[in-house]
Amino acid sequence: MANFRDILNYFRPYWGLSIFSIAATSVYEIIDLVVPYAIGQILNVLSHQPLDKPLTAAIATVANAINYPVNQLLSLGVLLGLIFLVTVVRAPTQPWLANWFHWDIALRARRDQHQKAIEKILTLPLEFYDENNPGRIAGRVARGVANHTWTYPEIAGQMIPKLFRVLGIFVFIWFVEWRIAILYLISFVVILGFTLRKLKRLVWHDNRLDKYSEGTESRTSEIISNIKTVKAFATEAKELERQKVRLERELTVVDYRIHKGYVRLNTWQRTVIQFCVFTILGLTLVETVAGRISLGHFIMTLTLSSMAYAELEPISVLAEIFARRYSSMVRFHEFLQEPSGVDAVGLLEKGQPDSVYQFTGKVEFSHVSFGYEPQRPVLQDINLLIEPYQTVALVGRSGSGKSTLVKLLLRYFEPNQGQILIDGQDIRTLDVGNYRRRLAIVHQEVDVFNGTILDNLKYGRPDVSFDQVEEACRIARLDEVIQHLPQGYYTVVGERGVRLSGGQRQRLGIARALIVEPDVLIFDEATSSLDYESERSIQLAMRSLQGTRTTIVIAHRLSTVREADQIVVLDQGKIIEVGNHEELLRHGGIYHRLHALQETGELLS
Ligand SMILES: Nc1ncnc2c1ncn2[C@@H]1O[C@H](COP(=O)(O)OP(=O)(O)OP(=O)(O)O)[C@@H](O)[C@H]1O
């Protein structure tokens, strides 16, 4: 569970600089107080009242140094000089010695933490993405990073220095009249204490709101990605209604709980502050009339305490803003604390050259058992030997564990029992990144990145020669598609480019996989969603690959796997039949039944 400490740690690399810049800003805030003090003393000079002892001594020193008599003119000159120093001379130094760093630190930390968030996105286990949609994740990262960035300059550059200023004012007043200082201190502690207590409650509501907002954003993002289904089922009105209800709920929390709470707090603060200013005015007046403080000190005390109370409002506004952002910042840290996948070790290190591993493609599953949840086994005691360059098909009912077997081979998950060997080596002992680079998978849904078709083809191997790209496209039968694109290989596809059909995307996926020259090539239901003609093209492409490398094909349509060297039939997480097409038909088991069903045109699952 993330907390305030994580927010502090966000800026950890910059703590030294942070302390320096906060201290510098605070010193400038305190130096400011010299102005009302000097004005008070000028009043004393003009009304012929005695000056403070340290000031009298300073004026005498100046008189000695310049050999000039101590008189009204010299006193005024020294006081004016003091004001000049703390206003005009100070002005050009403050932005560089203090203010600069507040944004500098915030922006550097933003870069670091955004990078951490991207690292987390890249290393989270796949199942995290099954449970959280992109809108939710992107929203959480964007809000978290933005709120940290805005909050730092406000807290380090304004709130903390302002608190020091308030403390400085207390010290000044203490030297003039300690009773007024005590009253001033008590009022501050009471106001700030009460404000913090109220804010705690409001943070709780803000946290609730943040969760609601994430839910709304997540649904909006789902509507966008599933818009075809929404339109097909004509559920626009229903979706709108559902989002309206969510937005209404958010408004209720914002308006009646949060906003009203802040306005109430503000009303209370203003009234108490004005009452305190008035009380201090009364008391200081009494002290002045009684002759216990000078006219200059009367003016100074009033000016300083008004300055201090004036600071209370921005301090509590800043605390309020911080409170509003607190939960989204904490939720950002909760995201960063999500455990990375078991496969994440070393994934972010720069890849070594492709030649680190080279396999013949002999794959062996030895007594492999696995379950996503311990109590529900998905694969049980799988034993399977795939010889180099063989084509092996995995078939079986939906949910029988075909994709899971491939996920284990890709090391997205680790078996609970048994081991998977490649060329006799346990894949757990290999560097995961370099190992995966020797495998390639073509999914049912091929991802297309925004960019040219050539960029997409070279995604896994940017240094590949153009001849190799062309060769891969020829095998995958993508060349015929590219010929008809307006700019050939340089046609922009993806989000802002030409839309590729399902079959065209599949061919792109196959060519992209071939370009990395994998030792093991996997097709995960690559033809399931295609029309007959596209399926035939892909099958021809797959056929021309047969015998060139180890190939694993997951298929629902048995026509795709007829020519495989081995067909492995899975049922409820167990291998129940192994053989080639003819052998399995002769065997008369599940494969035979599935085959008969498909021959009669019925669906498999
Ligand atoms: N991330 C996951 N978390 C929990 N259970 C999962 C997860 N992925 C799959 N399963 C479960 O594991 C079982 C096997 O799923 P798997 O996807 O391997 O089957 P499959 O044979 O590939 O099915 P299909 O042909 O429909 O793709 C199913 O019961 C499925 O619900």
The ligand as an SDF file (V2000), in Angstrom:
LIG
                    3D

 31 33  0  0  0  0  0  0  0  0999 V2000
   -4.7160  -15.2010  -17.4290 N   0  0  0  0  0  0  0  0  0  0  0  0
   -5.4890  -16.2130  -17.0150 C   0  0  0  0  0  0  0  0  0  0  0  0
   -5.8670  -16.2870  -15.7260 N   0  0  0  0  0  0  0  0  0  0  0  0
   -6.6480  -17.3030  -15.2780 C   0  0  0  0  0  0  0  0  0  0  0  0
   -7.1010  -18.3050  -16.0480 N   0  0  0  0  0  0  0  0  0  0  0  0
   -6.7660  -18.3020  -17.3460 C   0  0  0  0  0  0  0  0  0  0  0  0
   -5.9510  -17.2580  -17.9050 C   0  0  0  0  0  0  0  0  0  0  0  0
   -5.7650  -17.5120  -19.2210 N   0  0  0  0  0  0  0  0  0  0  0  0
   -6.4430  -18.6780  -19.4780 C   0  0  0  0  0  0  0  0  0  0  0  0
   -7.0360  -19.1410  -18.3640 N   0  0  0  0  0  0  0  0  0  0  0  0
   -7.8270  -20.3740  -18.2290 C   0  0  0  0  0  0  0  0  0  0  0  0
   -6.9970  -21.4660  -18.5630 O   0  0  0  0  0  0  0  0  0  0  0  0
   -7.7090  -22.4330  -19.3040 C   0  0  0  0  0  0  0  0  0  0  0  0
   -6.9590  -22.7390  -20.5890 C   0  0  0  0  0  0  0  0  0  0  0  0
   -6.9470  -21.5790  -21.4000 O   0  0  0  0  0  0  0  0  0  0  0  0
   -6.1850  -21.5090  -22.7830 P   0  0  0  0  0  0  0  0  0  0  0  0
   -6.3350  -20.1230  -23.2970 O   0  0  0  0  0  0  0  0  0  0  0  0
   -4.8330  -22.0520  -22.6350 O   0  0  0  0  0  0  0  0  0  0  0  0
   -7.0470  -22.5280  -23.6360 O   0  0  0  0  0  0  0  0  0  0  0  0
   -7.0810  -22.7260  -25.2150 P   0  0  0  0  0  0  0  0  0  0  0  0
   -7.1010  -24.1850  -25.4300 O   0  0  0  0  0  0  0  0  0  0  0  0
   -5.9770  -21.9640  -25.8550 O   0  0  0  0  0  0  0  0  0  0  0  0
   -8.4770  -22.1090  -25.5460 O   0  0  0  0  0  0  0  0  0  0  0  0
   -8.9420  -21.3490  -26.8760 P   0  0  0  0  0  0  0  0  0  0  0  0
   -8.8730  -22.3730  -27.9580 O   0  0  0  0  0  0  0  0  0  0  0  0
  -10.3470  -20.9500  -26.6040 O   0  0  0  0  0  0  0  0  0  0  0  0
   -8.0190  -20.2100  -27.0660 O   0  0  0  0  0  0  0  0  0  0  0  0
   -9.0950  -21.8500  -19.5280 C   0  0  0  0  0  0  0  0  0  0  0  0
   -9.9640  -22.4710  -18.5900 O   0  0  0  0  0  0  0  0  0  0  0  0
   -8.9650  -20.3960  -19.2470 C   0  0  0  0  0  0  0  0  0  0  0  0
  -10.1380  -19.9000  -18.6490 O   0  0  0  0  0  0  0  0  0  0  0  0
  1  2  1  0
  2  3  1  0
  2  7  2  0
  3  4  2  0
  4  5  1  0
  5  6  2  0
  6  7  1  0
  6 10  1  0
  7  8  1  0
  8  9  2  0
  9 10  1  0
 10 11  1  0
 11 12  1  0
 11 30  1  0
 12 13  1  0
 13 14  1  0
 13 28  1  0
 14 15  1  0
 15 16  1  0
 16 17  2  0
 16 18  1  0
 16 19  1  0
 19 20  1  0
 20 21  2  0
 20 22  1  0
 20 23  1  0
 23 24  1  0
 24 25  2  0
 24 26  1  0
 24 27  1  0
 28 29  1  0
 28 30  1  0
 30 31  1  0
M  END
$$$$
